[in-house]
């Protein structure tokens, strides 16, 4: 068999480990031919690729980024130009046939899974692998990239503690996550955040400031406020951290500073757990292809690696649900999520 691998959407640690997992298993275990498609779906549209041999897949396990490159190309989005617009899906199918591929492994997040499901409708065999630091792909317990990002963000919060303590300040840190607050929640908990604001829980600034003032009155020398980038706020504020810090300053007079962690969360070498997860996902993808099982996304359920239908995943988002156990435990410890705060609790 001859398979293609592409990485699409925002990058994250573990992409190369996944490419290696798919590629090595396909070549070593099943004797398949593997090609790497450049820059996500753009590579399929432009027929840009390179043959990946086993030696080329060595030495990439620990590398951040993706050796294939990535893009946010949406091949099924209708172009605004009525004239001169190319039929991208048609081109993709043509190139898939010309390259004599038996399957394309699409490594990506929600958008990629949606596009992969649409490729399947064109008659292309696809397998999806879920990655993203946001951990918001439906149908799997966890995406690779998440564990590494939790580590990076936790390290950043740890460092804020010491400087916050020196200056007796309130530190607001903005963590990535537009629609899902997994990363802010996990890093916030691992880093001992006092306030954690995520898009899934509606917050009230009066609650947040009352909580912070109460801490100050209890002679707590400083506070750490962890904020997901996607929390609701007045439209004019591009940065969640800036808005929250400014509001805290204005309402309380507390000496407050903001930090936006940004793309550091997506860069660098994957954590050991992400290397293992990406390798397991990749190897499983090759096994599915060998068994000629397509139209699936590789997933994790407990400790088992399995798969779910791409059509079930497409268009869905996995957010922090109501009643999440970590949130419940955090509340028990006195962490404030901005929705309510009872002094006497
Ligand atoms: O990969 C997911 C993510 O990191 C989001 O948390 C973030 O909002 C987004 O990507 C930004 O990525 P880009 O600027 O590459 O579109």
Boltz pocket constraint, residues with backbone or C-beta under 6 A from the ligand:
constraints:
  - pocket:
      binder: B
      contacts: [[A, 10], [A, 11], [A, 132], [A, 133], [A, 134], [A, 176], [A, 177], [A, 178], [A, 229], [A, 266]]
      max_distance: 6.0
